[in-house]
Each structure stands twice: as C-alpha cells, then as structure tokens.
Amino acid sequence: MNLKSKCLFLTFLGLLTLGAHAQEKAANADNAMRMPKGIKQPAQKAPPSNNWLQDADSDSDRFKKLEIYLRGFDQPMLEVGERYQRTYDAIKDRNWELADYQWDKIKLVINTGLMKRPKRTQNAEGIFLDGIWKQMDETIKSRNYGEMEKQFMVVREVCMACHAAEKVPFMNNRPLFRDLVF
C-alpha cells in the first residue's frame, strides 16, 4: 500500500471512530439534568431545567444567577477588544460611519461594564473615557485619515496604560496591540 492509500485508509478509520463516538454521545442525550459542579449558585427546590431563571426560588436568587451569568468586567472588555479591532478596520477602509459607530459603542460597553465593577471606574474614566476617548471621537468625526492614524496609536498606548494601572498588563501582550499598526 502506497503512502497516499495509507493516509486515506487512516483518515477513513478516524472518521469511523468519530462516527461511533458521536453515536455513543447521542445515546446519552437523555441524561438527567443537573447543575454543573464548576459554578456555585443558589440552591433551589425545583429540579434543574432549561428554565434556569424561572426555576429559582425567589427574585433574589434569580438576580444572583444573573450576576453569575453576566460575570465581571471581562465580558465587556472582550466586546471592547472586538470593537477596537472593528474601529481600526473601519479607519483603514475609510468607512467613517462605521468607525464612529464602533467608537461610540466602545464607550457604551465600558460604561455598562463599570456598573458591574465600580472599582474600575476611576481608571476607566481618568485614563480613557474623559480624555483620549473624546479626542479620538473628534478625530473620527473630522474624517482626517492622517490624524486618525496618529490618534489611534495614541489610543493604543492609553489602553495599554489603563491595563497596567488595573494590574492586568498581560492583556497588552497580544496581537490586538502588537499587530494593529498603520
């Protein structure tokens, strides 16, 4: 058997194995519902179901479940990172309306995230929202590509400074900050 035939045969065996594994998993689809071990949440009288909020014993327990589900500042910052990338792309494409839209959403996301983590408000406002955010907003509205290039790189440095001030400097060591250059 030549090398190509051997590779095809091994691929076929792998697919058969995956198919058998998928059937085995499908057979377990009728497993009893239970709460995950990895999340501490309020106890409840009703057994777990897909009505995870309605099953809670009280509104207070529902709110506790929502706080667990919505987590902390990491979720909003994930969205900020995505919108930061989209702002950069829109500037590169000279899509001023999209850049303006994404930039406004960044401010909204940070502010709503601060509701969950008010200790981050001082740095978020002092380092970013009350200064560089406004400057970049004005620059985007000017539609001056050369100024946007310069201002975006200043924004990058300010974002990184805020991460350092919040004691999460490891956030700066990633492609989002390394690779976005004009």
N, C-alpha and C positions, 0 to 999 in steps of 0.2 A: 504494500500500500504506500503510495507516494505521500509527501508531506501535505499537499493540498487535501487529499482524501482523508488523511488522519485528522486534520483540522476540522473538516466538515463533519466527520463522524463524532468527534469530541463535542462540537457545538450541538449536534443533534442529541447526544446523550445529556448534555447540560440542559437543553430545552425540555427533554422528557422529565428530568429530575425537578425542574422548576414547575412543570405542569402538575406533577404528583404532589409537590409541596403546596401548590395553590389549592388543589382539591382537598388536601388534608386540612388546610386553614378554613376553607369554605365549609367543611363538615363541622367545624367548631363555631359556626355563625350563631348557633342557638345557645351559646354560653350565657350563664346568668349575668345580669348586670350587677356591677359592684363599683364602689368608689375606688379611685386609684390610691395606691399607697403613698405616692410621692407628693400629695397635696394635703395639708391639714386644713380641713374645713369644718363648719359647724355640723354637729350630729343632727340627724333628723329622724322623725318617726316613720315617714313613708320610705319604701324601698327605692333605691336609685332608679331613675328612668330618664328618658330623653327630655322630660320637663324639669330640668335641673333647678330652675329658679322657682317654679310653682311648687315643687316638692318640699321646699324649705318650710320649716315650722312657723316662721314669722318674717315680717318685713326686715327686721334687724338681721336675721340670718341671710336673707336674700341680698341685702346690701354687703354683708361680709363676703358672700360668694362673688358678687360683682367686683369688689375690691381685689379679691384674689385673682379673678379672671383678667381684670384690666391691668394688673401689675403696677409697676412704678414708672420711672422716667425712661426706662429702656425702650418701651414700646414707642412713645412719641419720638425719641431720638432715632429710632430705626426709620420712621417716616421722614424725619428731618433729613437724614442722610440720603434717602431716596429723592426727596425734593431738591436737595442741594445738587445732586447729580443732574436732575432734570433741568434745574436753573442753568447750570453750566452748559448742558447740551443746547438749551434754547438760545443762550447767548452765542454759542458757536454757530448756530444755524441762523442767527439774526432774527429769531422769532420773538420779538419784543413782547407781544401779548402773553405768550406762554411763560417767558421769563418773569414778567410782572405777576402773573397768576401764581406761579410756583413760589416766588419770593414772599408774596402775601400769605400763602398757606404755611410757609415755614414759621412765620410769626405766630399765626393762629395755633399751630401744633405745639410750639414751645409754651405758649401761654396756657393752653389747656393741660399740658403735661405738668406745669408748675402747680396746678390745683392739687395734683396728687403728691407732689414733692416740693412743698413750700420752702424747704431749706435751700433749694437750688435757685430761688428767685433772685436773691441779691446778685449773684454772679451772672445769671442769665440776663438780667436787666442791665446791670452795671457794665458788663463786659460786651454784651452783644445787642440786646434789643433797643436800648436807649441811645446807642451810638452808631455802630457800624451798620446795623440793620437799616436805619434811616438813611444813612449815606448811600448804601447800595440801592435802596428803593429809589432815591432821587436819580442816581446814575442810570438805573434801568429805564426810568421814565424819560430820561434825556435822549435815549436811543443812540448814544455815542459809543460805538463799539470799542474804540481805543480806551476810553475811560472805564468801560465795563470790564475789560481785560484786567486793567490795573486794580480796580476796586475789588474784583472777585478774588484776586490773590491776597489782598489785604483781609478780606472776609475769611479766607482760608486760615491765615495766621491768627486771627482773632478767635475763630472756632477752636483752634488748637490751644490757644492760651486759656480759654474757658475750660476745656477738658483738663488741662493741667491744674487750674485753680480748684476744680471739683475733685481732684485726686484720682482722675481716670486718664492719665497721659497715654496709656497703652492704646487708647482709641485713636490716637494720632498716627500710629504705625500701621497704616493700611492703605490700599490703593486709592481710596477716596481722597486722601490728602496727598499722596505721593504722585499720582498719575494725572491729576486734573491740572494741566498747565496749558497756557496759551502759546 
